């Protein structure tokens, strides 16, 4: 996972707050986040089972925005593909509100 760590570290060094937004069951997704070490690299996460909304619904991104300090709001999201064999990933851009 070194390239992901580098990307997250660079984003944070540039002033970004990184929050995972994922669909699925909380127990399963939190285990994945911890087992991969991402819990040490991001400022938080939001899981669809916890908030009652799934990607790409805007409410899950709004829930993610509400977890950071200072508060921010979702500005937009886009589907991207990480590799030819991976499922589409979604990223969102948030802007500070304070």
Beta strands, then each sheet from edge to edge (+ up, - down):
strand 1: 19-22
strand 2: 44-47
strand 3: 72-81
strand 4: 88-96
sheet 1: 1+ 2+
sheet 2: 3+ 4-
end
